[in-house]
Amino acid sequence: MRPAFVSARRARAQLGTFVEITAGGATPPAVHAAIDAAFDGVADVHRLMSFHDPGSDLSRLNRDALTRPVTVHPWTHAVLRAALELHDASGGIFDVTVAPVLQGLGRLPGQAEARVPHPHLDAGPGIEVLAARRVRFRHPGVAVDLGGIAKGFAVDRALDILRERGMTRGLVNAGGDLAAFGRPGECISIRDPRQRGASLGCVRVEDTALASSGGGEAVVVDPRRGEPAGGVLGATVTARSCLLADALTKVVMVAGEGAGPLLARYGAAALFLSVHGAVHVTRGWSAVVCRAS
């Protein structure tokens, strides 16, 4: 006799969107307790990394890290380390210090401080991630926004919690940034940013992650020019983690086909739509496309 299997799917308003969590396990109480714990994990990430919450790690950094090192939660420390790695790997295209630009565009609250010129400002994003979970800023005017990476991290953490709770299958979807484990996986429709309800195709998500950027009210900044990126209407990336997929969509939005080597470095693949309406795919994308049975 096969062991019992129970599946449940629930949604909550979190991270400025709807987060949907699906889990499968042995008993209804175990499944629902795992989903509750996963939602709690998402809420913890939001509490730590919100630009809007004055008590968050991120707000404390933006307020105090220029004058002294600030100790942050291990999750915030890990996300900032990943952000700096991606900054270096992308040649500065992925940059979490674009908060002043987003404030100037009215996309984040508050007034951006004047960024004081510094002879080495182009050598890095102006953040130092130190030992013992401490972080400091190098230059006046530096402010961090983790909107381009924290949602993916929250999805990853929620999926980890489902695994830790003994689930044999799970999917976490935070407004289109999602990851899954266990079979049979799911075919996910890729939204066409030009038309509500239209699709650019479907990809299979099974023991992997997917994220999209572009369309709607979202703004991706090209840090090299200090203004919104303009060559790509929308991008979707598949990668081994949702943190990576989330961050790499921003690189594709800025660099387009130029993001190919970076995607290959991380074992990721992308589909993106140019402003001229051309659909582009990078190497490896065909491996995740859903096939008709």
C-alpha positions as CSV (number, residue, x, y, z in Angstrom):
1,M,0.0,0.0,0.0
2,R,1.3,3.5,-0.9
3,P,1.7,6.0,1.9
4,A,-0.9,8.6,2.2
5,F,-0.3,11.9,0.4
6,V,-2.1,15.2,1.2
7,S,-1.8,18.4,-0.8
8,A,-2.9,21.9,0.0
9,R,-2.6,25.4,-1.5
10,R,-3.1,28.7,0.2
11,A,-2.4,32.4,-0.5
12,R,-1.7,35.5,1.6
13,A,-1.0,39.1,0.8
14,Q,2.7,39.6,1.4
15,L,5.7,41.3,-0.1
16,G,3.5,43.8,-1.8
17,T,1.8,41.0,-3.9
18,F,0.0,37.7,-3.3
19,V,2.2,34.8,-2.1
20,E,0.8,31.4,-2.9
21,I,2.2,28.3,-1.2
22,T,1.5,24.7,-2.2
23,A,2.8,21.7,-0.2
24,G,2.4,18.0,-0.2
25,G,3.0,15.7,2.8
26,A,1.7,12.8,4.9
27,T,-1.2,14.4,6.9
28,P,-3.4,17.5,6.7
29,P,-2.1,18.9,10.0
30,A,1.6,18.5,8.9
31,V,0.9,20.1,5.6
32,H,-0.9,23.1,7.0
33,A,1.6,23.6,9.7
34,A,4.4,23.6,7.1
35,I,2.6,26.2,5.0
36,D,2.0,28.4,8.1
37,A,5.7,28.2,8.9
38,A,6.6,29.1,5.3
39,F,4.4,32.1,5.4
40,D,6.1,33.1,8.6
41,G,9.5,32.9,6.9
42,V,8.3,35.2,4.1
43,A,7.1,37.7,6.7
44,D,10.4,37.5,8.5
45,V,12.3,38.4,5.3
46,H,9.9,41.3,4.6
47,R,10.4,42.6,8.2
48,L,14.2,42.5,7.8
49,M,14.6,43.9,4.3
50,S,11.7,46.4,3.9
51,F,12.7,49.8,2.7
52,H,9.5,51.2,4.2
53,D,9.7,49.8,7.7
54,P,11.9,52.2,9.9
55,G,12.8,49.2,12.2
56,S,14.0,46.9,9.4
57,D,17.7,45.9,9.0
58,L,17.6,47.8,5.7
59,S,16.4,51.1,7.3
60,R,19.0,50.8,10.0
61,L,21.7,50.4,7.4
62,N,20.5,53.4,5.4
63,R,20.3,55.5,8.6
64,D,23.5,54.5,10.4
65,A,25.9,52.5,8.3
66,L,27.9,55.5,7.1
67,T,28.9,56.5,10.6
68,R,29.4,53.0,12.1
69,P,29.2,49.3,11.2
70,V,25.7,48.0,11.7
71,T,25.0,44.4,12.9
72,V,22.3,42.7,10.8
73,H,20.4,39.4,10.8
74,P,22.2,36.5,9.1
75,W,19.7,36.5,6.3
76,T,20.2,40.2,5.6
77,H,24.0,39.6,5.7
78,A,23.7,36.7,3.2
79,V,21.6,38.7,0.8
80,L,24.0,41.6,0.8
81,R,26.9,39.2,0.2
82,A,25.1,37.7,-2.7
83,A,24.3,41.2,-4.0
84,L,28.0,42.2,-3.9
85,E,29.0,39.0,-5.7
86,L,26.5,39.7,-8.5
87,H,27.6,43.3,-8.6
88,D,31.1,42.2,-9.3
89,A,30.1,39.4,-11.7
90,S,27.8,41.7,-13.8
91,G,30.4,44.5,-14.0
92,G,28.2,46.7,-11.9
93,I,24.9,46.2,-13.7
94,F,23.3,44.6,-10.7
95,D,23.5,47.3,-8.0
96,V,21.5,47.5,-4.8
97,T,22.6,51.1,-4.2
98,V,20.2,52.5,-6.8
99,A,17.8,53.6,-4.0
100,P,18.5,57.3,-4.5
101,V,17.6,57.0,-8.2
102,L,14.4,55.3,-7.3
103,Q,13.7,58.0,-4.7
104,G,14.3,60.6,-7.4
105,L,11.8,58.9,-9.7
106,G,9.2,58.8,-6.8
107,R,9.4,54.9,-6.7
108,L,10.7,54.9,-3.1
109,P,9.7,57.1,-0.2
110,G,12.0,59.9,1.1
111,Q,14.3,62.4,-0.6
112,A,17.6,61.2,-1.9
113,E,20.7,62.7,-0.2
114,A,23.2,64.4,-2.5
115,R,25.7,61.8,-3.5
116,V,29.2,63.2,-2.8
117,P,31.7,62.5,-5.6
118,H,34.4,60.1,-4.6
119,P,37.5,59.1,-6.6
120,H,36.8,55.4,-6.2
121,L,33.0,55.4,-6.4
122,D,33.0,53.4,-9.6
123,A,35.2,50.7,-8.1
124,G,32.3,49.2,-6.2
125,P,28.8,49.8,-4.8
126,G,30.0,51.6,-1.7
127,I,29.1,48.8,0.7
128,E,31.4,46.7,2.9
129,V,30.0,43.4,4.2
130,L,32.2,42.6,7.3
131,A,32.7,39.7,9.6
132,A,30.3,39.1,12.5
133,R,27.3,40.1,10.4
134,R,28.3,43.8,10.3
135,V,27.8,46.1,7.3
136,R,29.0,49.6,6.7
137,F,28.8,52.2,3.9
138,R,31.9,53.8,2.4
139,H,30.6,57.0,0.9
140,P,28.0,59.7,1.7
141,G,24.8,59.4,-0.3
142,V,24.9,55.5,-0.4
143,A,21.4,54.0,0.2
144,V,20.4,50.4,-0.4
145,D,17.2,48.9,-1.8
146,L,16.9,45.1,-1.9
147,G,13.7,45.1,-4.0
148,G,15.7,43.4,-6.8
149,I,16.7,40.4,-4.8
150,A,14.9,40.0,-1.5
151,K,11.7,38.6,-2.9
152,G,13.6,35.8,-4.5
153,F,15.4,35.1,-1.3
154,A,12.0,35.0,0.5
155,V,10.8,32.4,-1.9
156,D,13.9,30.3,-1.3
157,R,13.6,30.5,2.4
158,A,9.9,29.5,2.3
159,L,10.8,26.5,0.2
160,D,13.5,25.5,2.6
161,I,11.0,25.6,5.4
162,L,8.7,23.3,3.6
163,R,11.5,20.8,3.1
164,E,12.6,21.1,6.7
165,R,9.0,20.3,7.7
166,G,9.1,17.0,5.8
167,M,7.1,18.0,2.7
168,T,7.7,15.9,-0.3
169,R,6.5,18.5,-2.8
170,G,6.3,22.3,-2.6
171,L,5.9,25.4,-4.7
172,V,6.1,29.0,-3.6
173,N,4.9,31.8,-5.9
174,A,5.4,35.4,-4.9
175,G,3.7,37.4,-7.7
176,G,5.5,35.4,-10.5
177,D,8.8,34.9,-8.7
178,L,8.6,31.2,-7.8
179,A,10.5,28.0,-7.0
180,A,9.4,24.4,-6.7
181,F,10.7,21.0,-5.6
182,G,9.3,17.5,-6.0
183,R,7.5,15.9,-8.9
184,P,5.7,16.3,-11.2
185,G,6.5,20.1,-11.2
186,E,4.3,22.7,-12.9
187,C,4.1,24.4,-16.3
188,I,4.2,28.1,-15.7
189,S,2.9,30.6,-18.3
190,I,5.2,33.5,-19.1
191,R,3.3,36.8,-19.1
192,D,3.5,39.0,-22.2
193,P,4.3,42.5,-20.8
194,R,2.6,44.1,-23.8
195,Q,-0.9,42.8,-23.2
196,R,-2.8,41.7,-20.1
197,G,-3.7,38.1,-20.2
198,A,-1.4,37.2,-23.1
199,S,1.4,34.7,-22.8
200,L,4.8,34.2,-24.4
201,G,4.8,30.5,-23.8
202,C,5.2,28.0,-20.9
203,V,8.1,26.6,-19.0
204,R,8.4,23.7,-16.6
205,V,9.4,24.5,-13.0
206,E,10.7,21.3,-11.3
207,D,13.4,21.5,-8.6
208,T,14.3,25.0,-10.0
209,A,13.2,28.6,-9.8
210,L,11.8,31.3,-12.1
211,A,11.5,35.0,-11.9
212,S,10.2,37.8,-14.2
213,S,10.7,41.6,-14.4
214,G,9.2,44.3,-16.6
215,G,5.7,45.4,-17.4
216,G,3.2,47.1,-15.0
217,E,4.6,49.7,-12.6
218,A,8.0,48.0,-12.1
219,V,11.1,50.1,-12.8
220,V,14.5,48.6,-13.4
221,V,17.4,51.1,-13.2
222,D,20.5,51.0,-15.3
223,P,23.1,52.0,-12.7
224,R,25.6,53.0,-15.4
225,R,23.3,55.8,-16.5
226,G,21.3,56.4,-13.3
227,E,18.0,56.1,-15.1
228,P,15.4,53.4,-16.1
229,A,16.6,50.7,-18.4
230,G,15.0,51.1,-21.9
231,G,16.0,48.3,-24.2
232,V,13.9,45.4,-22.9
233,L,10.2,45.3,-22.1
234,G,10.3,42.2,-20.0
235,A,12.6,39.3,-19.0
236,T,12.1,35.9,-17.4
237,V,15.0,33.9,-16.0
238,T,15.2,30.3,-14.8
239,A,18.0,29.5,-12.3
240,R,18.9,27.1,-9.4
241,S,17.6,29.5,-6.8
242,C,14.9,32.2,-6.8
243,L,17.4,34.7,-5.4
244,L,19.6,34.2,-8.5
245,A,16.6,34.2,-10.9
246,D,15.2,37.4,-9.3
247,A,18.5,39.3,-9.5
248,L,19.5,38.1,-13.0
249,T,16.2,39.4,-14.5
250,K,17.4,42.9,-13.6
251,V,20.7,42.2,-15.5
252,V,18.8,41.0,-18.5
253,M,16.5,44.0,-18.4
254,V,19.6,46.3,-18.6
255,A,22.0,44.3,-20.8
256,G,19.7,42.2,-23.0
257,E,21.8,39.7,-25.0
258,G,24.9,41.0,-23.3
259,A,23.7,39.1,-20.2
260,G,24.4,35.8,-21.9
261,P,27.8,35.0,-20.4
262,L,26.7,35.9,-16.9
263,L,23.6,33.6,-17.2
264,A,25.9,30.8,-18.5
265,R,28.2,31.3,-15.5
266,Y,25.3,30.7,-13.1
267,G,23.7,27.9,-15.1
268,A,20.7,30.1,-15.8
269,A,18.7,30.8,-19.0
270,A,16.4,33.7,-20.1
271,L,13.6,34.7,-22.4
272,F,13.2,38.4,-23.0
273,L,11.2,40.8,-25.1
274,S,12.9,43.8,-26.8
275,V,11.2,47.2,-27.1
276,H,10.9,46.4,-30.8
277,G,8.8,43.3,-30.1
278,A,11.4,40.6,-30.8
279,V,11.5,37.6,-28.5
280,H,15.0,36.5,-27.6
281,V,16.1,33.3,-25.7
282,T,19.5,32.5,-24.4
283,R,21.3,29.2,-24.4
284,G,19.6,26.5,-22.3
285,W,16.1,28.0,-22.5
286,S,14.7,25.3,-24.7
287,A,15.5,22.7,-22.0
288,V,12.8,24.2,-19.7
289,V,10.0,24.7,-22.3
290,C,6.9,22.7,-21.7
291,R,6.3,20.2,-24.5
292,A,2.9,19.2,-25.7
293,S,2.1,15.6,-24.7
